Amino acid sequence: MKTKILLPTDFSKNAWNAISYATDLFKGKECEFYILNAYTSKGYVLESMMVPEPGETEFERAKTISEKGLSKILEMLSFRDRDDKHTFYTISQFNSLLEALKDIVEKKDIDMVIMGTKGSTNSKSVVFGSNAITAMEKLRNCPVIAIPEEARYGGLKEIVFPTSFKTHFKHRELQYLTTIAKHANAPIRVIHVDTDDTLDKVQKNNKQLLEECFEEVTYTFHTLHGSSISEAVRIFVESRESDMIAFINKKHAFFGSVFSKPMVKEIGLYSKVPIMALHDFRN
């Protein structure tokens, strides 16, 4: 079965790097890549009643720019990606990025979204742009991998998976993580940051569930002591030069602790390492 991957682009260097990373990550695997450009017209607000219609000058101008940009990406890919197991499609849609992503994920039964951490604005003071954070928070039925502009795929030495063991795990929540781990032959390093030395009964049961979910991949458990999950993850990843961080987004629980504004500024490391947001399907 082919893996369907959605690649949003605003035609920035960040977006192109994410596309390149995605095609390298899934080299040799049957994939359909859908390259999406969501566009709007200058001077119009999508939520207002005053939006341009097909045929109107502003609409057609924006549509032409979008379609030309997508054609150029296909041309660039024809030179860069010669993997006969990869098929590319382009989608140009007048919409906000989030609504376009939700629409295509649903219509095309997308398995995964891979995007840049920042867009064309590329502010040096911002580690993660609003579009990347919004996608990781709001796309609840599809995992999202955010790729920093500095990241280049050269294989995955290991994937770091932080957890508190306080919520239970399901195979389908982790299937895309295990798929990538198997494809890249990358071990998963499970990090538990704890102020205590022992796990309670619930945590022990959840740890056993995780072992069952990871039975087809190589994995190890690591317990780190300290009060800050983010700092512990940062030190672990930095010291081992890990290649990716993956976590389950439990309705803002762990996600908020990492991506709150003060924490994002504090952890410059996250601007260098791809992050995979999985989701708790009970939400």
C-alpha atoms as one frame of an Amber mdcrd trajectory, in Angstrom:
protein
   0.000   0.000   0.000   1.306   3.435  -0.933   1.975   5.994   1.776   0.240
   9.305   1.076   2.169  12.364   2.205   0.960  15.958   2.074   3.627  18.626
   1.541   2.387  22.204   2.011   4.486  24.917   0.390   4.574  28.694   0.260
   7.481  28.465  -2.215  10.029  29.422   0.452  13.426  27.800   1.002  12.055
  26.335   4.225   9.218  24.618   2.387  11.518  23.292  -0.354  13.867  21.865
   2.261  10.933  20.038   3.890   9.944  18.578   0.508  13.529  17.454  -0.105
  13.756  15.925   3.371  10.474  14.053   2.877  11.513  12.505  -0.440  14.884
  11.463   1.016  13.297  10.053   4.181  10.989   7.819   2.138  13.507   6.847
  -0.522  12.686   3.429  -1.939   9.194   3.379  -0.423   5.982   3.496  -2.464
   4.682   7.020  -1.874   2.239   9.507  -3.306   3.319  13.057  -2.529   0.686
  15.791  -2.688   2.263  19.238  -2.913  -0.214  21.835  -1.684  -0.193  25.589
  -2.057  -2.999  27.361  -0.233  -3.331  30.907  -1.502  -5.422  33.981  -0.835
  -5.814  37.296  -2.617  -4.116  40.439  -1.429  -6.505  42.718   0.401  -9.097
  40.016   1.090  -9.905  38.277   4.355 -11.120  34.692   4.025 -13.553  35.017
   6.925 -15.260  38.052   5.434 -18.085  38.039   2.911 -15.942  39.988   0.444
 -13.882  37.275  -1.205 -12.930  37.204  -4.884 -14.660  34.738  -7.183 -13.104
  32.684  -9.992 -12.775  34.939 -13.010 -12.122  38.088 -11.001  -8.741  39.732
 -11.522  -7.357  39.275  -8.007  -8.451  35.645  -7.811  -6.980  34.745 -11.194
  -3.729  36.551 -10.422  -3.284  34.641  -7.152  -4.259  31.371  -8.825  -1.727
  31.877 -11.629   1.093  32.590  -9.165   0.162  29.459  -7.212   0.008  27.186
 -10.248   3.268  28.516 -11.708   5.005  27.995  -8.379   3.794  24.397  -8.172
   4.915  23.709 -11.744   8.382  24.972 -10.883   8.542  22.625  -7.876   7.624
  19.662 -10.092  10.371  20.694 -12.490  12.912  20.904  -9.649  11.811  17.489
  -8.375  12.213  15.951 -11.819  15.952  16.662 -11.514  16.280  15.923  -7.795
  14.079  12.878  -7.173  14.365  10.022  -9.650  12.865   7.389  -7.366  10.424
   5.409  -9.529   8.433   4.529  -6.395   7.532   8.196  -5.863   4.574   9.874
  -7.559   3.911  13.603  -7.296   0.677  15.565  -7.517   0.073  19.278  -7.082
  -2.911  20.991  -5.477  -3.610  24.718  -5.703  -6.406  25.845  -3.401  -7.899
  29.221  -2.486  -8.099  28.775   1.288  -6.321  29.294   4.570  -3.495  26.810
   5.089  -5.133  24.993   8.006  -8.492  24.576   6.257  -6.753  23.434   3.069
  -4.729  20.889   5.042  -7.853  19.540   6.759  -9.653  19.323   3.410  -6.898
  17.436   1.594  -6.124  15.143   4.542  -9.775  14.083   4.502 -10.328  13.887
   0.731  -7.091  12.105  -0.141  -6.872   9.954   3.026  -3.438  11.413   3.795
  -1.146   9.435   6.099   1.233  12.205   7.100   1.938  15.932   6.691   5.546
  17.071   6.364   6.233  20.815   6.380   8.853  23.420   7.190   9.040  24.914
  10.665   8.833  28.407   9.195   7.487  29.971   6.038   8.547  32.740   3.718
   8.820  35.303   6.531  11.672  33.248   8.057  12.068  35.430  11.129  15.350
  34.638  12.875  13.744  35.345  16.248  11.080  32.668  15.722  11.982  28.991
  16.050   8.601  27.605  15.019   6.252  29.630  12.824   2.561  29.930  13.559
   1.574  27.671  10.630   3.730  24.785  11.866   2.489  25.090  15.450  -1.138
  25.405  14.310  -0.835  22.327  12.092   0.701  20.248  14.879  -2.024  21.338
  17.290  -5.095  21.299  15.059  -4.591  18.400  12.637  -5.835  15.763  15.036
  -6.320  12.874  12.583  -2.914  12.951  10.925   0.685  13.117  12.219   2.730
  16.187  11.325   6.511  16.332  10.947   8.039  19.818  11.100  11.406  20.122
   9.338  13.809  22.963  10.217  15.570  24.665   7.331  18.943  23.533   8.704
  17.944  19.860   8.748  19.294  17.590   6.019  18.381  13.938   5.783  21.373
  11.675   6.057  19.657   8.710   7.655  18.173   8.467  11.147  20.594   7.329
  13.803  17.846   7.364  16.426  14.432   8.835  17.209  13.799  10.264  20.671
  10.368   9.631  22.193   9.701  11.491  25.484   6.855  10.224  27.674   5.562
  10.450  31.233   3.988   6.948  31.081   0.894   8.566  32.628  -1.448   7.865
  29.721  -1.929   4.579  27.907  -0.746   3.872  24.369  -2.410   2.382  21.308
  -0.790   0.734  18.301  -2.551   3.017  15.825  -1.341   6.147  17.608   2.244
   5.020  17.123   2.038   3.230  13.764   3.606   6.047  11.743   6.472   6.379
  14.201   7.189   2.658  13.996   6.819   2.753  10.198   9.503   5.432   9.927
  11.725   3.665  12.470  11.537   0.402  10.502  12.032   2.075   7.114  15.051
   4.069   8.321  16.313   1.223  10.528  16.388   3.694  13.423  16.103   2.680
  17.087  13.633   4.559  19.285  14.990   6.021  22.525  12.161   6.309  25.059
  12.888   9.097  27.542  11.149   9.347  30.881  11.881  12.464  32.919  11.074
  11.833  36.576  11.678  13.433  39.946  11.003  10.089  41.637  12.970   6.890
  41.264  10.039   4.544  40.748   7.005   4.227  38.492   3.554   3.771  40.000
   1.216   0.946  38.964  -0.446   2.943  36.146   2.908   4.021  34.746   4.227
   0.441  34.837   1.174  -0.795  32.939   1.560   1.948  30.339   5.244   1.166
  29.943   4.302  -2.447  29.207   1.774  -1.254  26.604   4.494   0.795  24.955
   6.774  -2.246  24.832   4.018  -4.101  22.984   3.582  -1.213  20.526   7.336
  -1.191  19.839   7.787  -4.965  19.557   8.701  -4.764  15.859  11.363  -2.060
  16.261  14.543  -1.600  18.259  14.029   0.550  21.349  15.628   1.381  24.686
  14.363   3.080  27.848  16.176   5.995  29.473  15.226   7.639  32.771  16.407
  11.205  33.274  16.080  13.131  36.515  15.114  16.770  36.642  12.159  19.116
  36.829  12.157  20.289  33.213  11.088  17.867  30.483  12.244  20.256  27.776
  15.699  20.756  29.251  16.172  17.006  29.733  15.139  16.314  26.138  17.413
  19.085  24.896  20.452  17.720  26.747  19.756  14.134  25.669  19.309  15.002
  21.994  22.244  17.380  21.921  24.655  15.006  23.666  23.758  12.072  21.400
  23.165  14.059  18.197  19.761  12.428  17.805  18.013  13.004  14.483  14.321
  13.335  15.331  11.986  13.884  18.270   8.530  12.285  18.284   5.764  12.611
  20.839   2.030  12.099  21.251   0.114  15.354  21.482  -2.196  14.726  24.431
  -4.448  17.753  23.973  -1.766  20.326  24.829  -0.369  18.459  27.842   3.202
  17.725  26.760   2.899  19.836  23.623   2.259  23.005  25.602   5.235  22.421
  27.837   7.561  22.312  24.845   6.044  24.859  22.505   4.927  27.611  24.874
   6.619  30.848  23.790   9.187  31.092  26.623  10.202  27.455  26.098  10.575
  27.823  22.341  12.968  30.732  22.838  14.857  28.758  25.470  15.450  25.659
  23.368  17.367  26.701  20.296  18.036  23.017  19.649  14.540  22.491  18.343
  15.374  24.717  15.415  17.760  22.019  14.204  15.931  18.725  14.824  12.765
  17.551  13.006   9.825  17.053  15.336   7.015  14.557  14.753   3.668  15.262
  16.425   1.477  12.197  16.804  -2.012  12.339  18.264  -4.123  10.783  20.966
  -7.066   9.521  18.918  -9.367   9.587  21.924  -9.516  13.385  21.655
